[in-house]
Amino acid sequence: RLIVFFRDRRAQHVYRAESPDDGKTWTRPSKTTLLNNNSGIEASVLSSGNLAIVYNPTTKDRNPLSVSMSDDQGGPGLSELPLTNQNVKEFNSILSYNPKI
């Protein structure tokens, strides 16, 4: 099963869709509880099996920058952890910070 996350061009939320057949077909994207200002997002599966999503949890600026952790593949059980409140123009891949992730 594949899972993909989308940013919203209306600058409101992160959306999620699933494919049960390796990308041949997809579910209709559904809105998650994560706010987003149409900035980039990154989702990675950690070695624990948990999902980490880095994003800007606002509909206005590019800060704060946060990571949400999920043990249900991005379902409703996301918990947000702020990374910084400073003005962050870009971030590198979360995998570049710790190659053991």
Buried (B, 14 or more C-beta within 10 A) or exposed (E): EEBBBBBBEEBBBBBBBBBEEEEEEBEEBEEBBBBBBEBEBBBBEBEEEEBBBBBBBBBEEBBBBBBBBBEEBBEEEBEBEEBEEEEBEEBEEBEEEEEEB
